[in-house]
Amino acid sequence: MNQYPLWKYILILFVLVIGGIYSLPNLYGEDPAVQISGSRSAKVTAATLENVQQQLKDAEIEVLGAVLDDNGIKVRLKSTSSQLKARDLLQSKLGDAYTVALNLVPATPVWLDFFDAKPMYLGLDLRGGVHFLMEVDMKTVIDKALNSYTEDMRRTMREEKIRYRAVRLLASGVLEAEFQDEETRDKGERVIKDELRDLEVTTSQRGDLFLVTAAMKESAVMEKQRFAIEQNMTSLRNRVNELGVAEPIIQQQGQDRIVVQLPGVQDTAKAKEILGRTATLDFRMVDEEHDPVAAMSGRVPAGSQLYKMRNGVPILLKKQSIYSGDNIVDAAPGFDSLNNTPIVSITLDSRGAAINQKITGKNINKRMAVVYIEIKTETKRDKDGNPILDEQGKEIKVKRRVEEVITAPVIRAQLGKRYQIEGLDSVEEANDLSLLLRAGALAAPIDIVEERTIGPSLGQDNIDQGFTSILIGFAAIFVFMIIYYSRFGLIANSALLLNVVLLVAVLSIFQATLTLPGIAGILLTVGMAVDANVLIFERIREEIRNGSTPQASIHAGYAKALSTIADANITTLIAAIMLFNFGTGPIKGFAITLSIGILTSMFTAIFAARGLTNKLYGGRSLKKLPI
């Protein structure tokens, strides 16, 4: 009685070895490092790695190791002071074509790479990093939608051949269309209702003018705002991926705010620049029928808008946009083979490609302009340059829309899905523009309303305190179990250690993120794992008191306690799943470790502890159990 077949012992041993291997990387910590990444026009190669190593050697900066992977070059250094020196040196030597950022990399031994064993990711509260709270400008979202509806209203009535006097957007956010007679107005009303279903349409009369007024429905406003948040979050995720940050947290907070947490990021300048910028492109035909110089005096033709080229030369463009950066699916920097100047190669989606092909086919030998649009947030200042504060003492922020025509080439042939943008000033500008376009345009400007940087030392303090709390909890449980259950307490403690090893191994294999709430989940798991053993041991004691033999008591204890243990763990697992589905970041971290801990504790308490008990006491003639 109470003997496992050989394959079960081999399985337990195999799980123990695998758990040990994949949990080991978490014991080695992290080293300060610099990460070098290049643009598509300046790739990081083995030659770049040799150059970096030689530069650091010449500067007598001690290097612990350097590797080249898909994300670029990572150079591990001995101290943070060496890290800063290396960053400054390499940035000056490599130039603007490469980005040199501060980072932290695992100090895992090389032999563990054979198993692809990596430490689990640590959250912002443990590893340090930067926390941004961003606010989406919802007014711009609605204004953009209203302007689009205004153009759609004009286009729809032109297509239906309905004559109207004017279509304008009022300051109150209401669209107004003027007609000369009631019959035409009623036709216009029907068309607008059919085509623009997001608008609430009413009719009225002012003097001899017949009016159709339209306002956005409340449901449409909420949908536009929801879409803006979702698109901005998607764009921010893509931009963070470009920065190469592991396990970022990007989530909505409230109706109009987004939280971005970048664990491990120490050099926040580049991250802030990329995340905070709102840049896109707009493609418009050039108004070649009117003189832009005359327009500078205030006589801008209807349907056109005055811009300036980068060299300051005025240019008139049609107000109607052909397509925008929303239709761009890929953008890559490069060089023009003829002039050796920086360019950005653009790839459009199917809708943008169809529009591009149609418009350029009809306008060969005419000019099409590429307008670069960026919303910048600046501090409002007085005439002396000092920041102006509001009633709460905070700096007043103002938004400035920067629009400039990058280039306005002549259309020589029909364009399609792919083409190039020229007229860029530098390789760095081509890299930044392609990154922003590739990541996706923001649906609306965002302001960084809060920025917090958590240093690695504070994160290490959290790790140390969490580790200390786990050690104290372990020690208390170990002592109690040995005193109360004697040798069986040692079995429970062994299973408990295996449970934690397996839990850490699973988190590492799936590259989950450990946070402070996650450590709380581990502590709760430890308590629940002991609870399973307590149920088993108390059942064994009860069987002994009822007169059963030691072997029969062991068998009954594990068999009859199984259903109770399963019920308790399954109900807790259901609660953990609900927490993960409906909770936010910290709660999800707690739910993940708790869920994994429940599964590993059931394996160790029921299967591994039973195997150890069988190995020690199974098949033997026992008169008394040390329990």
C-alpha positions as CSV (number, residue, x, y, z in Angstrom):
1,M,0.0,0.0,0.0
2,N,1.0,3.6,-0.6
3,Q,3.5,3.0,-3.4
4,Y,3.8,5.0,-6.7
5,P,4.9,3.3,-9.9
6,L,8.3,4.3,-11.1
7,W,7.0,6.7,-13.8
8,K,5.3,8.9,-11.2
9,Y,8.6,9.4,-9.3
10,I,10.4,10.2,-12.6
11,L,7.6,12.7,-13.4
12,I,8.0,14.5,-10.0
13,L,11.8,14.6,-10.4
14,F,11.5,15.9,-14.0
15,V,9.1,18.7,-12.9
16,L,11.4,19.6,-10.0
17,V,14.5,19.8,-12.3
18,I,12.6,21.9,-14.9
19,G,11.2,24.2,-12.2
20,G,14.7,24.7,-10.8
21,I,16.3,25.5,-14.1
22,Y,13.6,28.1,-15.1
23,S,13.5,29.7,-11.7
24,L,17.3,30.1,-11.4
25,P,17.6,33.2,-13.6
26,N,15.6,35.2,-11.0
27,L,18.5,34.8,-8.5
28,Y,21.1,36.7,-10.6
29,G,19.5,40.2,-10.7
30,E,20.2,42.8,-13.4
31,D,23.2,44.8,-14.7
32,P,23.2,48.4,-15.8
33,A,23.5,48.5,-19.6
34,V,23.3,50.6,-22.7
35,Q,21.1,49.6,-25.6
36,I,22.0,50.7,-29.2
37,S,19.4,50.5,-31.9
38,G,19.5,51.9,-35.4
39,S,17.1,53.0,-38.1
40,R,16.4,51.2,-41.3
41,S,19.0,53.3,-43.0
42,A,21.6,52.5,-40.4
43,K,21.2,48.9,-39.2
44,V,23.0,47.5,-36.3
45,T,25.4,44.7,-37.5
46,A,28.3,42.7,-36.2
47,A,30.6,45.4,-37.5
48,T,28.7,47.9,-35.3
49,L,29.2,45.6,-32.3
50,E,33.0,45.5,-32.9
51,N,33.1,49.3,-33.3
52,V,31.2,49.7,-30.0
53,Q,33.5,47.3,-28.1
54,Q,36.6,49.0,-29.5
55,Q,35.3,52.5,-28.5
56,L,34.6,51.4,-25.0
57,K,38.0,49.6,-24.7
58,D,39.8,52.8,-25.9
59,A,37.9,54.8,-23.3
60,E,38.9,52.3,-20.6
61,I,35.2,51.6,-19.7
62,E,34.9,48.1,-18.2
63,V,32.4,45.9,-20.0
64,L,30.9,42.8,-18.5
65,G,29.5,41.6,-21.9
66,A,28.0,42.7,-25.2
67,V,25.5,40.9,-27.4
68,L,23.7,41.5,-30.7
69,D,20.1,40.5,-31.0
70,D,16.9,41.5,-32.8
71,N,16.5,44.6,-30.7
72,G,20.0,45.9,-31.3
73,I,23.2,45.8,-29.2
74,K,23.1,45.4,-25.4
75,V,26.3,46.2,-23.5
76,R,26.4,45.2,-19.8
77,L,28.5,47.4,-17.6
78,K,29.8,47.2,-14.0
79,S,28.2,50.3,-12.5
80,T,25.7,53.1,-13.2
81,S,28.6,55.6,-13.5
82,S,30.2,53.4,-16.3
83,Q,26.7,53.2,-17.9
84,L,26.4,57.0,-18.1
85,K,29.9,57.4,-19.5
86,A,29.3,54.7,-22.1
87,R,26.0,56.3,-23.1
88,D,27.6,59.7,-23.7
89,L,30.6,58.3,-25.5
90,L,28.7,56.0,-27.8
91,Q,26.1,58.7,-28.7
92,S,28.8,61.1,-29.7
93,K,30.8,58.5,-31.7
94,L,27.9,56.7,-33.5
95,G,25.9,59.9,-34.4
96,D,22.3,60.6,-34.8
97,A,21.6,57.5,-37.0
98,Y,21.7,55.4,-33.8
99,T,19.8,55.6,-30.6
100,V,21.7,54.9,-27.4
101,A,19.5,54.4,-24.4
102,L,20.0,53.4,-20.7
103,N,18.6,50.1,-19.8
104,L,18.8,47.2,-17.4
105,V,19.5,43.6,-18.6
106,P,19.4,40.3,-16.8
107,A,22.7,39.0,-15.4
108,T,21.7,35.4,-16.3
109,P,24.7,33.0,-16.9
110,V,25.4,32.0,-20.4
111,W,24.7,28.3,-19.8
112,L,21.0,29.0,-19.1
113,D,20.6,30.4,-22.6
114,F,20.7,26.8,-23.9
115,F,17.3,26.3,-22.1
116,D,16.1,29.8,-23.1
117,A,15.7,30.5,-19.4
118,K,14.9,34.1,-18.6
119,P,13.9,35.9,-15.4
120,M,10.3,37.1,-15.0
121,Y,9.5,40.7,-15.8
122,L,9.3,43.0,-12.9
123,G,6.6,45.7,-12.7
124,L,7.2,49.4,-12.3
125,D,6.9,49.2,-8.5
126,L,9.8,46.7,-8.4
127,R,12.1,47.4,-11.2
128,G,11.8,51.2,-11.4
129,G,10.9,53.1,-14.5
130,V,8.6,55.9,-15.6
131,H,4.9,56.5,-15.1
132,F,3.0,58.9,-17.5
133,L,-0.6,60.0,-17.0
134,M,-1.9,61.4,-20.4
135,E,-5.0,63.3,-21.1
136,V,-6.7,63.1,-24.5
137,D,-8.0,66.3,-25.9
138,M,-11.6,65.3,-26.6
139,K,-12.5,68.8,-27.9
140,T,-10.2,68.2,-30.8
141,V,-11.8,64.8,-31.4
142,I,-15.3,66.4,-31.7
143,D,-14.0,69.4,-33.8
144,K,-12.3,67.0,-36.2
145,A,-15.5,65.0,-36.5
146,L,-17.7,68.1,-37.1
147,N,-15.3,69.4,-39.8
148,S,-15.5,66.0,-41.5
149,Y,-19.3,66.0,-41.3
150,T,-19.3,69.5,-42.9
151,E,-17.3,68.3,-45.9
152,D,-19.5,65.2,-46.1
153,M,-22.6,67.3,-46.2
154,R,-21.3,69.4,-49.0
155,R,-20.1,66.4,-51.0
156,T,-23.4,64.5,-50.5
157,M,-25.5,67.4,-51.8
158,R,-23.2,67.9,-54.8
159,E,-23.5,64.2,-55.7
160,E,-27.3,64.4,-55.3
161,K,-27.3,67.6,-57.4
162,I,-29.1,69.5,-54.7
163,R,-28.4,73.3,-54.9
164,Y,-27.5,75.0,-51.6
165,R,-26.3,78.5,-50.8
166,A,-23.9,77.6,-48.0
167,V,-22.9,74.9,-45.5
168,R,-21.1,76.2,-42.4
169,L,-20.0,75.0,-39.0
170,L,-21.2,77.4,-36.3
171,A,-19.2,78.1,-33.2
172,S,-21.8,76.3,-31.1
173,G,-20.8,73.0,-32.9
174,V,-24.0,73.0,-35.0
175,L,-23.9,72.5,-38.8
176,E,-26.1,74.8,-40.8
177,A,-27.0,74.5,-44.5
178,E,-28.8,77.3,-46.3
179,F,-31.3,76.7,-49.2
180,Q,-33.3,79.2,-51.4
181,D,-36.7,77.4,-51.3
182,E,-38.5,75.0,-49.1
183,E,-38.7,72.1,-51.7
184,T,-34.9,72.0,-52.1
185,R,-34.4,72.2,-48.3
186,D,-36.7,69.2,-47.8
187,K,-34.7,67.2,-50.4
188,G,-31.5,68.2,-48.6
189,E,-32.9,67.2,-45.2
190,R,-33.9,63.7,-46.5
191,V,-30.4,63.2,-48.1
192,I,-28.6,64.3,-44.9
193,K,-30.7,62.1,-42.7
194,D,-30.1,59.1,-45.1
195,E,-26.3,59.6,-45.5
196,L,-25.2,61.1,-42.2
197,R,-27.1,59.0,-39.6
198,D,-25.0,60.2,-36.7
199,L,-26.5,63.7,-37.0
200,E,-29.7,65.0,-35.4
201,V,-31.4,67.0,-38.2
202,T,-34.0,69.8,-37.8
203,T,-35.4,72.4,-40.2
204,S,-36.2,76.1,-39.7
205,Q,-36.6,79.3,-41.6
206,R,-34.8,82.7,-41.2
207,G,-36.2,85.4,-43.3
208,D,-36.2,84.3,-46.9
209,L,-33.6,81.5,-46.1
210,F,-34.6,77.9,-45.6
211,L,-32.3,76.1,-43.1
212,V,-31.3,72.6,-42.2
213,T,-29.4,72.4,-38.9
214,A,-27.6,69.3,-37.7
215,A,-25.9,68.4,-34.4
216,M,-24.1,65.2,-33.4
217,K,-26.2,62.7,-31.5
218,E,-25.0,62.0,-28.0
219,S,-24.4,58.3,-28.9
220,A,-22.2,59.5,-31.8
221,V,-20.2,61.8,-29.5
222,M,-19.6,59.0,-27.1
223,E,-18.6,56.6,-29.9
224,K,-16.1,59.2,-31.3
225,Q,-14.5,59.6,-27.8
226,R,-14.3,55.9,-27.2
227,F,-12.7,55.4,-30.6
228,A,-10.2,58.2,-29.9
229,I,-9.1,56.6,-26.6
230,E,-8.8,53.1,-28.3
231,Q,-6.9,54.5,-31.3
232,N,-4.5,56.5,-29.1
233,M,-3.9,53.5,-26.9
234,T,-3.1,51.4,-30.0
235,S,-0.8,54.0,-31.3
236,L,1.0,54.4,-28.0
237,R,1.5,50.6,-27.8
238,N,3.0,50.7,-31.2
239,R,5.3,53.5,-30.3
240,V,6.4,51.8,-27.0
241,N,7.2,48.7,-29.1
242,E,9.4,50.9,-31.2
243,L,11.3,51.8,-28.0
244,G,11.8,48.2,-27.2
245,V,10.3,48.3,-23.7
246,A,9.5,44.9,-22.2
247,E,6.0,44.4,-20.7
248,P,4.7,48.0,-20.7
249,I,1.4,48.9,-19.1
250,I,-0.9,51.0,-21.2
251,Q,-4.5,51.3,-20.0
252,Q,-7.4,53.7,-19.9
253,Q,-8.2,55.7,-16.7
254,G,-11.5,57.4,-16.6
255,Q,-13.2,58.8,-19.7
256,D,-10.3,60.7,-21.2
257,R,-7.0,59.6,-19.7
258,I,-4.4,57.0,-20.4
259,V,-1.8,55.5,-18.1
260,V,1.5,54.5,-19.6
261,Q,4.1,52.7,-17.4
262,L,7.5,51.8,-18.8
263,P,9.3,49.4,-16.4
264,G,13.1,49.5,-16.5
265,V,13.3,52.8,-18.6
266,Q,15.9,55.1,-17.0
267,D,16.5,57.5,-19.9
268,T,13.0,59.0,-20.2
269,A,13.8,61.9,-22.6
270,K,13.4,59.8,-25.8
271,A,10.3,58.0,-24.4
272,K,8.6,61.3,-23.5
273,E,9.4,62.8,-26.9
274,I,8.0,59.8,-28.9
275,L,4.9,59.3,-26.8
276,G,3.9,62.9,-26.4
277,R,4.2,63.9,-30.1
278,T,1.1,64.1,-32.3
279,A,2.3,64.0,-35.9
280,T,0.6,63.0,-39.1
281,L,0.5,63.8,-42.7
282,D,-2.2,65.4,-44.9
283,F,-2.2,65.2,-48.7
284,R,-3.7,68.0,-50.7
285,M,-3.7,69.3,-54.2
286,V,-2.0,72.6,-54.9
287,D,-4.2,75.5,-56.0
288,E,-2.4,76.6,-59.1
289,E,-5.1,78.9,-60.4
290,H,-4.5,81.7,-57.8
291,D,-1.4,83.7,-56.8
292,P,-0.2,82.7,-53.3
293,V,1.6,86.1,-52.9
294,A,-1.7,87.9,-53.4
295,A,-3.3,85.6,-50.9
296,M,-0.8,86.8,-48.3
297,S,-2.5,90.2,-48.2
298,G,-5.7,88.5,-47.0
299,R,-7.5,87.6,-50.2
300,V,-7.4,83.8,-49.8
301,P,-9.7,82.2,-52.4
302,A,-12.7,80.2,-51.2
303,G,-11.9,76.5,-50.9
304,S,-8.2,77.1,-50.5
305,Q,-5.8,77.7,-47.6
306,L,-2.5,79.5,-47.4
307,Y,0.6,77.6,-46.2
308,K,4.3,78.1,-46.3
309,M,7.0,75.8,-47.6
310,R,10.0,75.1,-45.4
311,N,12.0,77.7,-47.2
312,G,9.4,80.3,-46.4
313,V,7.8,80.5,-49.8
314,P,4.0,80.8,-49.7
315,I,1.9,78.1,-51.3
316,L,-1.9,77.8,-51.8
317,L,-3.5,74.4,-51.2
318,K,-7.0,73.1,-51.6
319,K,-8.8,72.7,-48.3
320,Q,-10.2,69.3,-49.1
321,S,-7.9,66.5,-48.0
322,I,-7.2,63.7,-50.4
323,Y,-6.2,61.3,-47.7
324,S,-4.3,61.4,-44.4
325,G,-1.8,59.6,-42.2
326,D,-4.6,57.3,-41.1
327,N,-4.3,55.5,-44.4
328,I,-0.6,54.8,-44.0
329,V,0.2,51.2,-43.0
330,D,4.0,51.3,-43.2
331,A,6.8,54.0,-43.4
332,A,10.5,53.4,-43.8
333,P,13.4,55.9,-43.9
334,G,16.0,55.6,-46.6
335,F,17.9,57.5,-49.3
336,D,17.1,58.7,-52.8
337,S,19.4,56.8,-55.1
338,L,19.7,59.7,-57.5
339,N,20.2,62.7,-55.2
340,N,21.4,60.8,-52.1
341,T,18.9,62.7,-49.9
342,P,16.8,61.4,-47.0
343,I,13.3,60.1,-48.0
344,V,10.5,58.2,-46.3
345,S,9.0,55.3,-48.3
346,I,5.2,55.1,-47.7
347,T,2.9,52.2,-48.0
348,L,-0.9,52.9,-48.1
349,D,-3.9,50.7,-47.1
350,S,-6.3,49.6,-49.8
351,R,-8.6,52.6,-49.4
352,G,-5.7,55.1,-49.5
353,A,-4.1,53.3,-52.5
354,A,-7.4,53.5,-54.4
355,I,-7.8,57.2,-53.7
356,N,-4.1,57.9,-54.5
357,Q,-4.4,56.0,-57.8
358,K,-7.6,57.9,-58.8
359,I,-6.5,61.4,-57.9
360,T,-3.0,61.2,-59.3
361,G,-4.3,59.6,-62.5
362,K,-6.6,62.6,-63.1
363,N,-4.0,65.2,-62.1
364,I,-0.8,64.3,-64.0
365,N,1.5,67.3,-64.4
366,K,-0.2,69.0,-61.5
367,R,1.3,69.4,-58.0
368,M,0.3,67.5,-54.9
369,A,1.5,68.7,-51.5
370,V,2.5,66.7,-48.4
371,V,1.5,68.7,-45.2
372,Y,3.2,67.8,-42.0
373,I,0.9,68.5,-39.0
374,E,2.0,68.4,-35.3
375,I,0.2,69.5,-32.2
376,K,2.7,70.9,-29.6
377,T,1.9,71.6,-26.0
378,E,3.8,74.6,-24.6
379,T,3.9,76.5,-21.4
380,K,2.3,79.9,-21.6
381,R,4.8,82.7,-20.8
382,D,4.7,86.4,-20.2
383,K,6.7,89.0,-22.1
384,D,9.7,88.3,-19.9
385,G,9.7,84.6,-20.6
386,N,8.4,83.5,-17.2
387,P,5.7,80.8,-17.0
388,I,2.2,82.0,-16.3
389,L,0.5,80.2,-13.5
390,D,-3.2,79.5,-12.9
391,E,-5.1,79.9,-9.6
392,Q,-3.7,76.6,-8.3
393,G,-0.2,77.6,-9.0
394,K,0.2,75.2,-12.0
395,E,1.7,76.3,-15.3
396,I,-0.8,77.1,-17.9
397,K,-0.4,74.9,-21.0
398,V,-1.4,76.1,-24.5
399,K,-1.6,74.0,-27.7
400,R,0.0,75.1,-30.9
401,R,-0.8,73.5,-34.2
402,V,2.3,73.4,-36.4
403,E,1.6,72.9,-40.1
404,E,4.2,73.0,-42.8
405,V,4.5,71.8,-46.4
406,I,7.3,69.3,-46.6
407,T,7.2,69.0,-50.4
408,A,4.9,69.7,-53.3
409,P,6.2,67.7,-56.3
410,V,4.7,67.5,-59.7
411,I,2.7,64.3,-60.4
412,R,4.7,62.7,-63.3
413,A,2.8,59.4,-63.3
414,Q,-0.1,57.7,-61.7
415,L,0.8,56.6,-58.1
416,G,-0.5,53.6,-56.3
417,K,0.1,51.8,-53.0
418,R,3.7,52.8,-52.6
419,Y,5.6,56.0,-53.1
420,Q,8.3,58.2,-51.5
421,I,8.2,61.5,-49.6
422,E,11.2,63.8,-50.3
423,G,12.2,67.2,-49.1
424,L,13.3,66.1,-45.6
425,D,16.2,68.0,-43.9
426,S,18.1,65.2,-42.3
427,V,18.3,61.4,-41.6
428,E,17.1,62.0,-38.1
429,E,14.0,63.7,-39.3
430,A,13.3,60.8,-41.7
431,N,13.7,58.3,-38.9
432,D,11.4,60.2,-36.5
433,L,8.7,60.8,-39.1
434,S,8.7,57.2,-40.3
435,L,8.5,55.9,-36.7
436,L,5.5,58.2,-35.9
437,L,3.7,57.2,-39.1
438,R,4.5,53.5,-38.8
439,A,3.2,53.6,-35.2
440,G,0.0,55.2,-36.3
441,A,-1.3,58.7,-36.0
442,L,-2.9,59.7,-32.7
443,A,-6.7,60.3,-33.1
444,A,-6.3,63.4,-30.9
445,P,-3.5,65.3,-29.1
446,I,-2.5,64.1,-25.7
447,D,-1.0,66.1,-22.8
448,I,1.3,64.5,-20.3
449,V,-0.4,65.8,-17.1
450,E,1.6,63.7,-14.7
451,E,5.1,62.2,-14.8
452,R,6.7,60.1,-12.1
453,T,10.0,58.4,-12.2
454,I,10.8,55.5,-9.9
455,G,14.4,54.8,-9.4
456,P,15.9,51.3,-9.5
457,S,16.9,51.7,-5.8
458,L,13.3,52.2,-4.7
459,G,12.3,49.2,-6.8
460,Q,15.1,47.2,-5.1
461,D,13.8,48.3,-1.7
462,N,10.3,46.9,-2.7
463,I,11.9,43.7,-3.9
464,D,13.9,43.3,-0.6
465,Q,10.9,44.0,1.6
466,G,8.7,41.6,-0.4
467,F,11.4,38.9,-0.3
468,T,11.8,39.5,3.5
469,S,8.1,39.2,4.1
470,I,8.1,35.9,2.1
471,L,11.1,34.6,4.2
472,I,9.4,35.5,7.5
473,G,6.2,33.9,6.4
474,F,8.1,30.7,5.3
475,A,10.0,30.6,8.6
476,A,6.9,30.9,10.7
477,I,5.1,28.2,8.7
478,F,8.1,25.9,8.7
479,V,8.5,26.1,12.5
480,F,4.8,25.6,13.1
481,M,4.5,22.6,10.8
482,I,7.6,20.8,12.3
483,I,6.4,21.4,15.9
484,Y,2.8,20.4,15.2
485,Y,3.2,17.6,12.7
486,S,6.8,16.3,13.3
487,R,8.2,14.5,10.3
488,F,5.1,15.0,8.3
489,G,5.7,18.7,8.8
490,L,9.0,18.3,7.0
491,I,7.1,16.7,4.1
492,A,4.7,19.7,4.0
493,N,7.6,22.2,4.1
494,S,9.4,20.3,1.2
495,A,6.2,20.5,-0.9
496,L,5.9,24.2,0.0
497,L,9.4,24.9,-1.3
498,L,8.7,23.0,-4.5
499,N,5.5,25.0,-4.9
500,V,7.3,28.3,-4.8
501,V,10.0,27.1,-7.1
502,L,7.3,25.9,-9.6
503,L,5.4,29.2,-9.3
504,V,8.4,31.3,-10.0
505,A,9.3,29.0,-12.9
506,V,5.9,29.3,-14.5
507,L,6.0,33.1,-14.2
508,S,9.4,33.1,-15.9
509,I,8.5,30.7,-18.7
510,F,5.4,32.8,-19.6
511,Q,7.4,36.0,-19.0
512,A,4.7,37.3,-16.7
513,T,5.1,40.6,-14.9
514,L,5.6,40.5,-11.1
515,T,4.4,43.4,-9.1
516,L,3.9,44.1,-5.4
517,P,0.3,42.8,-5.5
518,G,1.8,39.7,-7.2
519,I,4.1,39.2,-4.2
520,A,0.9,39.4,-2.1
521,G,-0.6,36.6,-4.3
522,I,2.5,34.4,-3.7
523,L,2.1,34.9,0.1
524,L,-1.5,33.9,-0.1
525,T,-0.6,30.9,-2.2
526,V,1.9,29.8,0.5
527,G,-0.9,29.9,3.1
528,M,-3.3,28.0,0.9
529,A,-0.7,25.3,0.1
530,V,-0.1,24.7,3.8
531,D,-3.9,24.6,4.3
532,A,-4.1,21.6,1.8
533,N,-1.5,19.7,3.8
534,V,-3.2,20.5,7.1
535,L,-6.4,19.0,5.8
536,I,-4.6,15.8,4.7
537,F,-2.7,15.5,8.0
538,E,-5.7,16.1,10.2
539,R,-7.6,13.4,8.2
540,I,-4.7,11.0,8.8
541,R,-4.9,11.7,12.5
542,E,-8.6,11.1,12.5
543,E,-8.2,7.8,10.8
544,I,-5.6,6.7,13.4
545,R,-8.0,7.7,16.2
546,N,-10.7,5.6,14.6
547,G,-8.4,2.6,14.8
548,S,-7.1,2.3,11.2
549,T,-3.6,1.0,10.6
550,P,-0.9,3.6,9.7
551,Q,-0.8,2.6,6.0
552,A,-4.6,2.7,5.8
553,S,-4.6,6.0,7.6
554,I,-2.2,7.5,5.1
555,H,-4.2,6.2,2.1
556,A,-7.5,7.4,3.5
557,G,-6.0,10.8,4.5
558,Y,-4.9,11.6,1.0
559,A,-7.9,10.0,-0.7
560,K,-10.7,11.5,1.4
561,A,-9.2,15.0,1.7
562,L,-8.9,15.3,-2.1
563,S,-12.5,16.5,-2.7
564,T,-12.3,19.1,0.0
565,I,-9.0,20.5,-1.3
566,A,-10.3,20.5,-4.8
567,D,-13.5,22.4,-3.8
568,A,-11.6,25.0,-1.9
569,N,-9.0,25.6,-4.6
570,I,-11.5,25.7,-7.5
571,T,-13.7,28.3,-5.8
572,T,-10.6,30.4,-5.1
573,L,-9.5,29.9,-8.7
574,I,-12.9,31.2,-10.0
575,A,-12.6,34.3,-7.9
576,A,-9.0,34.8,-9.2
577,I,-10.3,34.5,-12.8
578,M,-13.0,37.1,-12.1
579,L,-10.4,39.5,-10.6
580,F,-8.2,39.1,-13.8
581,N,-11.1,39.7,-16.2
582,F,-12.6,42.7,-14.5
583,G,-9.6,44.2,-12.5
584,T,-7.0,46.8,-13.5
585,G,-3.2,46.4,-13.6
586,P,-2.3,45.8,-9.9
587,I,-5.4,43.5,-9.4
588,K,-4.5,41.5,-12.5
589,G,-1.0,41.0,-11.2
590,F,-2.4,39.6,-7.9
591,A,-4.9,37.4,-9.8
592,I,-2.2,35.9,-12.1
593,T,0.1,34.8,-9.3
594,L,-2.8,33.6,-7.2
595,S,-4.2,31.5,-10.2
596,I,-0.8,29.9,-11.0
597,G,-0.1,29.4,-7.3
598,I,-3.4,27.5,-6.8
599,L,-2.5,25.1,-9.7
600,T,1.0,24.5,-8.5
601,S,-0.1,24.1,-4.9
602,M,-2.6,21.4,-5.9
603,F,0.2,19.5,-7.8
604,T,2.7,19.8,-4.9
605,A,0.2,19.1,-2.0
606,I,-1.6,16.2,-3.6
607,F,0.9,14.7,-6.0
608,A,4.5,15.6,-4.9
609,A,3.9,15.5,-1.1
610,R,2.1,12.1,-1.6
611,G,5.1,10.8,-3.6
612,L,7.5,11.9,-0.8
613,T,5.2,10.3,1.8
614,N,5.1,7.1,-0.2
615,K,8.8,7.0,-0.6
616,L,9.4,7.4,3.1
617,Y,6.6,5.2,4.6
618,G,5.0,3.3,1.7
619,G,5.3,-0.5,1.7
620,R,6.7,-0.6,5.2
621,S,5.3,-2.3,8.3
622,L,4.5,0.7,10.6
623,K,3.3,0.5,14.2
624,K,3.1,4.3,14.7
625,L,3.1,7.4,12.5
626,P,5.2,10.5,13.5
627,I,2.4,12.9,13.0
